[in-house]
Amino acid sequence: MSDDEDNELPEHFNPEKYEGPRNQIKERHGRGKMQWPNGDIFEGDYRDGRREGFGKYTYAPKEEGGAVSFYEGEFKRNKKHGTGTFIYADGSKYVGEWKDDKRHGP
């Protein structure tokens, strides 16, 4: 669905599925798994409600029966940031640095 969770509705209005620990104010916090209604899945580290640390974000296929793409690596404030690998639906791959959700390097 969205890499931008800053604009999320309160959880009780949002049909997302989250499995994992929460902090004292009920934000996702620690190692968890989130699935969005469109089929995207994130498994990894959360801090204060945001993807932070290491994880794997799997993007649902664009069409039924299509191939998935995924990113596995570092996150900072919900964005791909640091070292990571993106495998595209067509099988191509980028391994390297990311900054603010964008490839950063060759």
mmCIF file of the C-alpha atoms, coordinates in Angstrom:
data_MODEL
# 
_entry.id   MODEL 
# 
loop_
_atom_site.group_PDB 
_atom_site.id 
_atom_site.type_symbol 
_atom_site.label_atom_id 
_atom_site.label_alt_id 
_atom_site.label_comp_id 
_atom_site.label_asym_id 
_atom_site.label_entity_id 
_atom_site.label_seq_id 
_atom_site.pdbx_PDB_ins_code 
_atom_site.Cartn_x 
_atom_site.Cartn_y 
_atom_site.Cartn_z 
_atom_site.occupancy 
_atom_site.B_iso_or_equiv 
_atom_site.pdbx_formal_charge 
_atom_site.auth_seq_id 
_atom_site.auth_comp_id 
_atom_site.auth_asym_id 
_atom_site.auth_atom_id 
_atom_site.pdbx_PDB_model_num 
ATOM 1   C CA . MET A 1 1   ? 0.000   0.000   0.000   1.00 0.00 ? 1   MET A CA 1 
ATOM 2   C CA . SER A 1 2   ? 2.197   2.781   1.228   1.00 0.00 ? 2   SER A CA 1 
ATOM 3   C CA . ASP A 1 3   ? 5.748   3.352   2.244   1.00 0.00 ? 3   ASP A CA 1 
ATOM 4   C CA . ASP A 1 4   ? 4.496   6.480   3.959   1.00 0.00 ? 4   ASP A CA 1 
ATOM 5   C CA . GLU A 1 5   ? 2.892   5.539   7.250   1.00 0.00 ? 5   GLU A CA 1 
ATOM 6   C CA . ASP A 1 6   ? 2.996   9.102   8.556   1.00 0.00 ? 6   ASP A CA 1 
ATOM 7   C CA . ASN A 1 7   ? -0.528  9.656   7.165   1.00 0.00 ? 7   ASN A CA 1 
ATOM 8   C CA . GLU A 1 8   ? -2.058  6.459   8.520   1.00 0.00 ? 8   GLU A CA 1 
ATOM 9   C CA . LEU A 1 9   ? -5.506  6.450   10.017  1.00 0.00 ? 9   LEU A CA 1 
ATOM 10  C CA . PRO A 1 10  ? -5.732  5.405   13.657  1.00 0.00 ? 10  PRO A CA 1 
ATOM 11  C CA . GLU A 1 11  ? -5.276  1.646   13.771  1.00 0.00 ? 11  GLU A CA 1 
ATOM 12  C CA . HIS A 1 12  ? -8.864  0.860   14.789  1.00 0.00 ? 12  HIS A CA 1 
ATOM 13  C CA . PHE A 1 13  ? -10.001 2.470   11.479  1.00 0.00 ? 13  PHE A CA 1 
ATOM 14  C CA . ASN A 1 14  ? -7.356  0.718   9.414   1.00 0.00 ? 14  ASN A CA 1 
ATOM 15  C CA . PRO A 1 15  ? -7.821  -2.908  8.255   1.00 0.00 ? 15  PRO A CA 1 
ATOM 16  C CA . GLU A 1 16  ? -4.069  -3.626  8.317   1.00 0.00 ? 16  GLU A CA 1 
ATOM 17  C CA . LYS A 1 17  ? -2.829  -6.729  10.104  1.00 0.00 ? 17  LYS A CA 1 
ATOM 18  C CA . TYR A 1 18  ? 0.102   -6.378  12.502  1.00 0.00 ? 18  TYR A CA 1 
ATOM 19  C CA . GLU A 1 19  ? 1.732   -9.123  14.543  1.00 0.00 ? 19  GLU A CA 1 
ATOM 20  C CA . GLY A 1 20  ? 4.389   -8.104  17.018  1.00 0.00 ? 20  GLY A CA 1 
ATOM 21  C CA . PRO A 1 21  ? 5.195   -6.058  20.094  1.00 0.00 ? 21  PRO A CA 1 
ATOM 22  C CA . ARG A 1 22  ? 4.092   -2.516  20.790  1.00 0.00 ? 22  ARG A CA 1 
ATOM 23  C CA . ASN A 1 23  ? 5.454   0.243   22.977  1.00 0.00 ? 23  ASN A CA 1 
ATOM 24  C CA . GLN A 1 24  ? 3.632   1.901   25.891  1.00 0.00 ? 24  GLN A CA 1 
ATOM 25  C CA . ILE A 1 25  ? 1.581   4.108   23.563  1.00 0.00 ? 25  ILE A CA 1 
ATOM 26  C CA . LYS A 1 26  ? 0.626   1.116   21.388  1.00 0.00 ? 26  LYS A CA 1 
ATOM 27  C CA . GLU A 1 27  ? 2.850   1.929   18.414  1.00 0.00 ? 27  GLU A CA 1 
ATOM 28  C CA . ARG A 1 28  ? 4.534   -0.935  16.568  1.00 0.00 ? 28  ARG A CA 1 
ATOM 29  C CA . HIS A 1 29  ? 7.880   -1.397  18.320  1.00 0.00 ? 29  HIS A CA 1 
ATOM 30  C CA . GLY A 1 30  ? 10.360  -4.281  18.001  1.00 0.00 ? 30  GLY A CA 1 
ATOM 31  C CA . ARG A 1 31  ? 10.397  -7.124  15.482  1.00 0.00 ? 31  ARG A CA 1 
ATOM 32  C CA . GLY A 1 32  ? 7.024   -7.500  13.780  1.00 0.00 ? 32  GLY A CA 1 
ATOM 33  C CA . LYS A 1 33  ? 5.065   -8.315  10.662  1.00 0.00 ? 33  LYS A CA 1 
ATOM 34  C CA . MET A 1 34  ? 2.613   -5.975  8.929   1.00 0.00 ? 34  MET A CA 1 
ATOM 35  C CA . GLN A 1 35  ? 0.296   -6.838  6.047   1.00 0.00 ? 35  GLN A CA 1 
ATOM 36  C CA . TRP A 1 36  ? -1.608  -4.137  4.164   1.00 0.00 ? 36  TRP A CA 1 
ATOM 37  C CA . PRO A 1 37  ? -4.968  -4.677  2.435   1.00 0.00 ? 37  PRO A CA 1 
ATOM 38  C CA . ASN A 1 38  ? -3.296  -4.622  -1.014  1.00 0.00 ? 38  ASN A CA 1 
ATOM 39  C CA . GLY A 1 39  ? -1.096  -7.605  -0.057  1.00 0.00 ? 39  GLY A CA 1 
ATOM 40  C CA . ASP A 1 40  ? 2.178   -5.775  0.658   1.00 0.00 ? 40  ASP A CA 1 
ATOM 41  C CA . ILE A 1 41  ? 4.028   -7.277  3.634   1.00 0.00 ? 41  ILE A CA 1 
ATOM 42  C CA . PHE A 1 42  ? 6.806   -5.937  5.853   1.00 0.00 ? 42  PHE A CA 1 
ATOM 43  C CA . GLU A 1 43  ? 8.684   -8.184  8.262   1.00 0.00 ? 43  GLU A CA 1 
ATOM 44  C CA . GLY A 1 44  ? 11.338  -6.543  10.360  1.00 0.00 ? 44  GLY A CA 1 
ATOM 45  C CA . ASP A 1 45  ? 12.209  -3.953  12.941  1.00 0.00 ? 45  ASP A CA 1 
ATOM 46  C CA . TYR A 1 46  ? 9.933   -1.158  14.106  1.00 0.00 ? 46  TYR A CA 1 
ATOM 47  C CA . ARG A 1 47  ? 10.731  1.723   16.402  1.00 0.00 ? 47  ARG A CA 1 
ATOM 48  C CA . ASP A 1 48  ? 8.030   4.046   17.681  1.00 0.00 ? 48  ASP A CA 1 
ATOM 49  C CA . GLY A 1 49  ? 5.612   2.972   14.938  1.00 0.00 ? 49  GLY A CA 1 
ATOM 50  C CA . ARG A 1 50  ? 7.996   3.259   11.982  1.00 0.00 ? 50  ARG A CA 1 
ATOM 51  C CA . ARG A 1 51  ? 10.145  0.819   10.032  1.00 0.00 ? 51  ARG A CA 1 
ATOM 52  C CA . GLU A 1 52  ? 13.589  1.344   11.528  1.00 0.00 ? 52  GLU A CA 1 
ATOM 53  C CA . GLY A 1 53  ? 16.550  -1.038  11.292  1.00 0.00 ? 53  GLY A CA 1 
ATOM 54  C CA . PHE A 1 54  ? 16.572  -4.195  9.184   1.00 0.00 ? 54  PHE A CA 1 
ATOM 55  C CA . GLY A 1 55  ? 13.640  -5.736  7.360   1.00 0.00 ? 55  GLY A CA 1 
ATOM 56  C CA . LYS A 1 56  ? 12.085  -7.130  4.218   1.00 0.00 ? 56  LYS A CA 1 
ATOM 57  C CA . TYR A 1 57  ? 9.296   -5.337  2.353   1.00 0.00 ? 57  TYR A CA 1 
ATOM 58  C CA . THR A 1 58  ? 7.488   -7.508  -0.195  1.00 0.00 ? 58  THR A CA 1 
ATOM 59  C CA . TYR A 1 59  ? 5.382   -5.689  -2.776  1.00 0.00 ? 59  TYR A CA 1 
ATOM 60  C CA . ALA A 1 60  ? 2.251   -7.505  -3.925  1.00 0.00 ? 60  ALA A CA 1 
ATOM 61  C CA . PRO A 1 61  ? 2.061   -8.368  -7.631  1.00 0.00 ? 61  PRO A CA 1 
ATOM 62  C CA . LYS A 1 62  ? 0.642   -5.623  -9.848  1.00 0.00 ? 62  LYS A CA 1 
ATOM 63  C CA . GLU A 1 63  ? -1.708  -8.160  -11.438 1.00 0.00 ? 63  GLU A CA 1 
ATOM 64  C CA . GLU A 1 64  ? -3.128  -11.469 -10.297 1.00 0.00 ? 64  GLU A CA 1 
ATOM 65  C CA . GLY A 1 65  ? -0.597  -14.248 -10.762 1.00 0.00 ? 65  GLY A CA 1 
ATOM 66  C CA . GLY A 1 66  ? 2.196   -11.748 -11.416 1.00 0.00 ? 66  GLY A CA 1 
ATOM 67  C CA . ALA A 1 67  ? 5.638   -11.757 -9.870  1.00 0.00 ? 67  ALA A CA 1 
ATOM 68  C CA . VAL A 1 68  ? 6.386   -9.991  -6.619  1.00 0.00 ? 68  VAL A CA 1 
ATOM 69  C CA . SER A 1 69  ? 9.239   -7.601  -6.000  1.00 0.00 ? 69  SER A CA 1 
ATOM 70  C CA . PHE A 1 70  ? 10.929  -7.015  -2.680  1.00 0.00 ? 70  PHE A CA 1 
ATOM 71  C CA . TYR A 1 71  ? 13.486  -4.965  -0.814  1.00 0.00 ? 71  TYR A CA 1 
ATOM 72  C CA . GLU A 1 72  ? 15.597  -6.454  1.958   1.00 0.00 ? 72  GLU A CA 1 
ATOM 73  C CA . GLY A 1 73  ? 17.902  -4.220  3.921   1.00 0.00 ? 73  GLY A CA 1 
ATOM 74  C CA . GLU A 1 74  ? 18.049  -1.201  6.158   1.00 0.00 ? 74  GLU A CA 1 
ATOM 75  C CA . PHE A 1 75  ? 15.237  1.245   6.883   1.00 0.00 ? 75  PHE A CA 1 
ATOM 76  C CA . LYS A 1 76  ? 15.193  4.647   8.506   1.00 0.00 ? 76  LYS A CA 1 
ATOM 77  C CA . ARG A 1 77  ? 11.956  6.494   9.338   1.00 0.00 ? 77  ARG A CA 1 
ATOM 78  C CA . ASN A 1 78  ? 9.889   4.183   7.087   1.00 0.00 ? 78  ASN A CA 1 
ATOM 79  C CA . LYS A 1 79  ? 12.196  4.616   4.097   1.00 0.00 ? 79  LYS A CA 1 
ATOM 80  C CA . LYS A 1 80  ? 14.783  2.411   2.432   1.00 0.00 ? 80  LYS A CA 1 
ATOM 81  C CA . HIS A 1 81  ? 17.987  3.921   3.780   1.00 0.00 ? 81  HIS A CA 1 
ATOM 82  C CA . GLY A 1 82  ? 21.423  2.307   4.068   1.00 0.00 ? 82  GLY A CA 1 
ATOM 83  C CA . THR A 1 83  ? 22.521  -0.951  2.471   1.00 0.00 ? 83  THR A CA 1 
ATOM 84  C CA . GLY A 1 84  ? 19.912  -3.107  0.778   1.00 0.00 ? 84  GLY A CA 1 
ATOM 85  C CA . THR A 1 85  ? 18.884  -5.305  -2.116  1.00 0.00 ? 85  THR A CA 1 
ATOM 86  C CA . PHE A 1 86  ? 15.855  -4.746  -4.332  1.00 0.00 ? 86  PHE A CA 1 
ATOM 87  C CA . ILE A 1 87  ? 14.675  -7.640  -6.496  1.00 0.00 ? 87  ILE A CA 1 
ATOM 88  C CA . TYR A 1 88  ? 12.329  -6.359  -9.203  1.00 0.00 ? 88  TYR A CA 1 
ATOM 89  C CA . ALA A 1 89  ? 9.359   -8.319  -10.553 1.00 0.00 ? 89  ALA A CA 1 
ATOM 90  C CA . ASP A 1 90  ? 11.222  -8.841  -13.852 1.00 0.00 ? 90  ASP A CA 1 
ATOM 91  C CA . GLY A 1 91  ? 14.068  -10.569 -11.981 1.00 0.00 ? 91  GLY A CA 1 
ATOM 92  C CA . SER A 1 92  ? 16.572  -7.716  -12.213 1.00 0.00 ? 92  SER A CA 1 
ATOM 93  C CA . LYS A 1 93  ? 18.287  -6.642  -9.035  1.00 0.00 ? 93  LYS A CA 1 
ATOM 94  C CA . TYR A 1 94  ? 19.977  -3.659  -7.404  1.00 0.00 ? 94  TYR A CA 1 
ATOM 95  C CA . VAL A 1 95  ? 22.395  -4.237  -4.535  1.00 0.00 ? 95  VAL A CA 1 
ATOM 96  C CA . GLY A 1 96  ? 23.820  -1.157  -2.910  1.00 0.00 ? 96  GLY A CA 1 
ATOM 97  C CA . GLU A 1 97  ? 23.104  1.992   -0.991  1.00 0.00 ? 97  GLU A CA 1 
ATOM 98  C CA . TRP A 1 98  ? 19.760  3.721   -0.517  1.00 0.00 ? 98  TRP A CA 1 
ATOM 99  C CA . LYS A 1 99  ? 19.027  7.212   0.747   1.00 0.00 ? 99  LYS A CA 1 
ATOM 100 C CA . ASP A 1 100 ? 15.553  8.554   1.530   1.00 0.00 ? 100 ASP A CA 1 
ATOM 101 C CA . ASP A 1 101 ? 13.851  5.665   -0.330  1.00 0.00 ? 101 ASP A CA 1 
ATOM 102 C CA . LYS A 1 102 ? 15.906  6.147   -3.508  1.00 0.00 ? 102 LYS A CA 1 
ATOM 103 C CA . ARG A 1 103 ? 18.856  4.261   -4.981  1.00 0.00 ? 103 ARG A CA 1 
ATOM 104 C CA . HIS A 1 104 ? 22.057  6.045   -4.064  1.00 0.00 ? 104 HIS A CA 1 
ATOM 105 C CA . GLY A 1 105 ? 24.918  4.945   -6.253  1.00 0.00 ? 105 GLY A CA 1 
ATOM 106 C CA . PRO A 1 106 ? 25.588  2.972   -9.438  1.00 0.00 ? 106 PRO A CA 1 
# 
